[in-house]
Amino acid sequence: MMLKHIVIALGTAAAVFAAASASASPAVPRDGAEYRLLSSPVQVQAQGKKVEVIEFFMYHCPACNMLEPGLAEWVKKQGDAISFRRIHVPHNGAADPEAHLFLTLEALKLDESLHAKVLNTWHVERKRLKSDEDNVEWAVKNGLDKTQFLAAYNSFGVLTRLRNLEKLVGSYRVDGTPTLVINGRYLTSPSIVAEGNPNMPRPSVEAAAFQVMDALVLKAQQELGK
């Protein structure tokens, strides 16, 4: 799946958003302006009245790396109100090495603790992890046991999830990264917020995106009866 990177700063908004932008506000987001309502909601994994928040990302995506510090703070601020997880979009289909690495770390329950290190490898060290060999070398360099890593990397569970990943991403109608989906119903991103607010200054877009996410989490909580 070849997806365009969504950058935080965009130029002229598409005409379809022009009319909505006049009355749209990050504090009171509107469907079609600052978020999109999925026509077919996806079943969530969150338990009870927690609101599920999923970030669709790719390790090599510059916009994802730029969003990460603010997103980490936002997730921390939400606390127990949300259940947060990530899904790595398969940039190169069912054999995508980046998604393969993420799913392996997830299987080893190391995806959260090593997330920043993978991003640092790509965006600070400029080391491209583009093959199985690159991934294994990275894992060993970062203190993982090679035998355990390879066992997870080549496991039936990880390989099955990798093959099904493209279909999973498609069910959320995700067409770029980073994208956030709130409770399987509401899709938003810095790009969508920028399109819905074409006159918004570039430095304000990220903060506005988190404001939209705040509003959508609250909306989901109300629907859950919290």
Wavefront OBJ file of the C-alpha trace (Angstrom):
o trace
v 0.000 0.000 0.000
v 1.653 3.189 -1.179
v 0.411 6.046 0.964
v 1.272 9.708 0.807
v 2.742 11.242 3.910
v 0.410 13.757 5.473
v 2.381 16.817 6.458
v 1.190 19.089 9.206
v 1.427 22.273 7.142
v -0.746 22.350 4.018
v -1.386 24.993 1.417
v -4.739 26.010 0.001
v -7.631 23.932 1.321
v -9.659 21.803 -1.044
v -12.837 23.443 -2.290
v -15.009 20.848 -0.587
v -13.907 22.165 2.793
v -14.162 25.858 2.007
v -17.789 26.358 3.016
v -17.443 24.388 6.230
v -14.306 26.206 7.323
v -16.119 29.477 7.880
v -17.949 28.109 10.918
v -15.647 25.252 11.882
v -13.759 25.411 15.167
v -11.270 22.982 16.733
v -13.173 23.296 20.031
v -16.429 22.291 18.329
v -15.266 20.187 15.360
v -17.622 19.387 12.501
v -17.869 16.283 10.388
v -16.337 17.068 7.010
v -14.388 20.031 8.341
v -12.035 18.828 11.088
v -12.906 15.158 11.306
v -14.633 12.511 9.274
v -17.288 10.154 10.527
v -16.599 6.610 9.361
v -19.568 5.289 7.427
v -18.933 1.831 8.874
v -17.681 2.041 12.481
v -14.961 -0.449 13.419
v -15.351 -2.537 16.559
v -13.102 -1.289 19.352
v -10.877 -3.309 21.652
v -11.192 -0.943 24.619
v -13.010 -2.309 27.654
v -15.734 -0.650 29.700
v -16.161 3.063 29.158
v -12.623 3.807 28.033
v -12.417 5.568 24.691
v -10.176 3.828 22.168
v -7.673 6.048 20.359
v -5.567 4.583 17.546
v -2.664 6.298 15.841
v -2.021 5.065 12.322
v 1.619 5.797 11.603
v 4.780 4.703 9.807
v 8.249 4.729 11.323
v 9.772 6.547 8.348
v 7.040 9.219 8.206
v 8.481 12.672 9.095
v 5.074 14.039 10.133
v 4.587 11.111 12.535
v 7.959 11.834 14.108
v 7.077 15.530 14.418
v 3.741 14.729 16.071
v 5.154 12.194 18.544
v 6.235 14.504 21.422
v 2.899 16.310 21.469
v 0.976 13.058 21.083
v 2.844 11.480 24.002
v 1.898 14.438 26.196
v -1.710 14.307 25.014
v -1.998 10.586 25.797
v -0.487 11.155 29.244
v -2.966 13.958 29.914
v -5.910 11.728 28.970
v -4.841 9.127 31.539
v -7.349 6.349 32.191
v -10.016 8.011 30.068
v -8.610 6.430 26.901
v -7.086 3.200 25.677
v -4.303 4.149 23.272
v -2.613 1.932 20.711
v -0.824 2.207 17.398
v -1.224 0.501 14.043
v 1.673 0.656 11.600
v 0.469 1.267 8.069
v 2.132 -1.177 5.609
v 3.956 1.149 3.215
v 5.136 -1.687 0.977
v 2.315 -4.184 1.272
v 2.321 -7.515 3.058
v 6.117 -7.732 3.214
v 6.671 -4.251 4.646
v 9.756 -4.449 6.923
v 8.748 -1.440 9.041
v 5.362 -2.907 9.894
v 7.047 -6.274 10.453
v 9.367 -4.711 13.027
v 6.486 -2.972 14.800
v 4.367 -6.134 14.987
v 7.358 -8.061 16.343
v 8.023 -5.480 19.052
v 4.315 -5.477 19.850
v 4.349 -9.276 20.194
v 7.323 -8.959 22.559
v 5.500 -6.168 24.456
v 8.334 -3.786 23.624
v 6.529 -1.537 21.159
v 5.963 1.257 23.700
v 9.358 1.150 25.403
v 11.280 1.063 22.110
v 9.058 3.335 20.016
v 11.214 6.405 20.534
v 14.370 4.439 19.737
v 13.016 3.294 16.378
v 11.993 6.846 15.489
v 15.410 8.102 16.585
v 17.076 5.533 14.346
v 15.125 6.758 11.331
v 14.995 10.496 11.910
v 18.082 11.365 13.969
v 20.607 8.680 13.065
v 19.218 8.566 9.505
v 19.487 4.782 9.535
v 16.928 3.258 7.177
v 15.510 -0.054 8.397
v 14.434 -1.372 5.001
v 15.018 -5.112 5.247
v 14.784 -8.095 7.582
v 18.549 -7.925 8.007
v 18.338 -4.260 9.034
v 15.673 -5.096 11.597
v 17.638 -7.949 13.135
v 20.784 -5.842 13.289
v 18.843 -3.012 14.941
v 17.276 -5.361 17.493
v 20.628 -6.843 18.562
v 22.238 -3.395 18.695
v 19.471 -2.255 21.033
v 19.897 -5.127 23.468
v 17.318 -7.653 22.280
v 18.139 -11.345 22.322
v 18.583 -12.387 18.684
v 17.006 -15.824 19.141
v 13.931 -14.455 20.905
v 13.567 -11.633 18.384
v 13.754 -13.989 15.403
v 11.300 -16.403 17.034
v 8.752 -13.605 17.306
v 9.671 -12.097 13.921
v 9.031 -15.397 12.126
v 6.114 -16.544 14.282
v 2.797 -17.566 12.775
v 0.978 -14.878 14.729
v 3.170 -11.995 13.570
v 3.259 -13.147 9.954
v -0.517 -13.599 9.888
v -1.099 -10.117 11.278
v 1.369 -8.700 8.746
v -0.517 -10.320 5.868
v -3.837 -8.975 7.171
v -2.573 -5.491 8.000
v -3.450 -3.853 4.692
v -7.048 -5.031 4.959
v -7.242 -3.841 8.570
v -6.004 -0.354 7.684
v -8.446 -0.230 4.779
v -11.366 -0.901 7.111
v -10.612 2.406 8.847
v -10.443 4.315 5.525
v -6.982 5.595 6.418
v -5.201 7.166 3.443
v -2.197 8.803 5.061
v -0.146 9.186 8.207
v -0.382 10.293 10.933
v -4.102 9.644 11.328
v -6.018 9.290 14.591
v -9.221 7.286 14.940
v -11.360 7.874 18.025
v -13.501 4.982 19.242
v -13.721 3.344 15.837
v -15.932 6.172 14.524
v -14.119 9.495 14.188
v -11.083 10.009 11.964
v -8.923 13.112 12.194
v -5.388 14.314 11.584
v -3.367 17.532 11.520
v -3.890 17.526 7.759
v -7.667 17.360 8.046
v -7.667 20.130 10.648
v -5.530 22.296 8.357
v -7.865 21.673 5.440
v -10.859 22.615 7.552
v -9.154 25.797 8.743
v -7.214 27.145 5.743
v -6.470 30.477 7.431
v -4.998 28.923 10.547
v -1.299 29.767 11.103
v 0.974 26.794 10.542
v 2.360 26.681 14.106
v -1.193 26.412 15.466
v -2.275 23.332 13.502
v -0.847 20.671 15.812
v -2.369 22.238 18.933
v -5.688 22.560 17.110
v -5.534 18.873 16.150
v -5.200 17.899 19.811
v -8.106 20.214 20.626
v -10.194 18.361 18.048
v -9.151 15.057 19.604
v -10.178 16.343 23.051
v -13.617 17.169 21.689
v -13.973 13.804 19.954
v -12.963 11.904 23.092
v -15.594 13.852 25.029
v -18.155 13.097 22.321
v -17.313 9.394 22.509
v -17.571 9.445 26.301
v -21.041 10.948 26.065
v -22.053 8.231 23.632
v -20.725 5.613 26.029
v -22.824 7.152 28.783
v -19.878 8.157 30.950
l 1 2 3 4 5 6 7 8 9 10 11 12 13 14 15 16 17 18 19 20 21 22 23 24 25 26 27 28 29 30 31 32 33 34 35 36 37 38 39 40 41 42 43 44 45 46 47 48 49 50 51 52 53 54 55 56 57 58 59 60 61 62 63 64 65 66 67 68 69 70 71 72 73 74 75 76 77 78 79 80 81 82 83 84 85 86 87 88 89 90 91 92 93 94 95 96 97 98 99 100 101 102 103 104 105 106 107 108 109 110 111 112 113 114 115 116 117 118 119 120 121 122 123 124 125 126 127 128 129 130 131 132 133 134 135 136 137 138 139 140 141 142 143 144 145 146 147 148 149 150 151 152 153 154 155 156 157 158 159 160 161 162 163 164 165 166 167 168 169 170 171 172 173 174 175 176 177 178 179 180 181 182 183 184 185 186 187 188 189 190 191 192 193 194 195 196 197 198 199 200 201 202 203 204 205 206 207 208 209 210 211 212 213 214 215 216 217 218 219 220 221 222 223 224 225 226
